[in-house]
Amino acid sequence: MPQVLSHRTVVRDGWHNMCSDICFWRDTFWLVYDRTSAHSAPDGVVVLLRSADLQRWDEVAVLRTPNDARDVKLAATDDELLVFCADSWYEPVDGRVRQVVDPYVFASDDGYRWSPPIRAYDRNYWLWRVQLHEGVFYCAEKGGELLSSQDGRNWTSVSRIPSEPEGATPQELREARGLDHRTTPRFNEADVIFRPDGELWCVSRTRRESQHSLLYTSSPPYEEWSCLDLETLIHCPALCESAGKVYVAGRRDPTSPWVPQHSPAGNTGIFLLDRDGVTPVFALPSDGDAAYPGLLSLEPDRLIVSYYSQHAYLGGAVEGEKKRLHHIERWGTLRREAPPPGYELSHFKSGPADIFVAEIDLAAEGAGTSF
């Protein structure tokens, strides 16, 4: 049964800290996350931490975009560490107030001195997770395009991953992109991973009625895609390989059946992924607005996961604000209009959230406890 080897609260400062990612570069762990007043507040910045041992973390940079930086991700070459994020704001588009995004990248050759934000692609192309494969960066962006780049700064479209909306022409898709970054209910947050035979796998969250995530697969040159319904809700998927197996972490439905485990099964789950579907493996303690993990494996059958959660506050272990906040209502007015009672800008979205890092042994033996 999988066991937690370590579980640490990396950030607990009263902010709504969210959407982390983690990588190992130049013998050092690097962790990024969004620091903001609330999930939908327009004041997000990118915070970068470093650690030699996953125990002690130093803040080394705070990066800003012109508006609201969110959904930060990491990628690295031998020479550079790159931080990707979306810059978000709201403006009237075609008679409605809509969320608009520009993709940005920051670059550093040492992790301490950073370039200004570099515009990475076109308006409403929301770059999500970025993977490096044979010297080329790949990204399945939030609207359903597989993009590639030689330098992480200049991107081109390789193919369209989902087939929906059915019957849409390239021109109609371009027009839809001008209105919104979401161009199909079959694609949203996604990650990709390359298999040893060159096949490319992509797991995507969806906005369909069932909310089931989808597995897309493609062979070189990655222009044609097959699709499998995973019949499981996995938001914000993050993929990695360990001991020849592929794992996906993301926010799960906590009301769905889960495998027995020693520690509480929260809403941040880890699944084993193959071409036939997913199998539950382990769920980390988490609740409320949570997950958006980073996933890393440096040893066979060992995973390192970064994620955020509000469970310490919602469970009462740490005192936190559990009522609607006036400044959140004001920002709701700035976005669209004042949200009604019970809308997303409740304490689930506006209360404090912490950043955690956990190490998991997937092949642990014995019946010891996880903590």
Buried (B, 14 or more C-beta within 10 A) or exposed (E): BBBBBEBBEBBBEEBBBBBBBBBBBEEBBBBBBBBBBBBBBBBBBBBBBBBEEBEEBEEBBEBBBEBBBBBBBBBBBEEBBBBBBBBBBBEEBEEEEBBBBBBBBBBBEEBEEBBEBBBBBEEBBBBBBBBBEEEEBBBBBBBBBBBBBEEBBEBEEBBBBBBBBEEBEEEEBEEBBEBBBBBBEBBBBBBBBBEEEEBBBBBBBBEBEEEBBBBBBBBEEBEEBEBBEBEBBBBBBBBBBBEEBBBBBBBBBBEEEBEEBBBBBBBBBBBBBEEEBBEBBBBBBBBBBBBBBBBBBEEEBBBBBBBBBBBBBBEEEBEBEEEBBEEBBEBBEEBEEEBEEEEEBBBBBBBBBBBBBBBBBBEBEEEEEBE
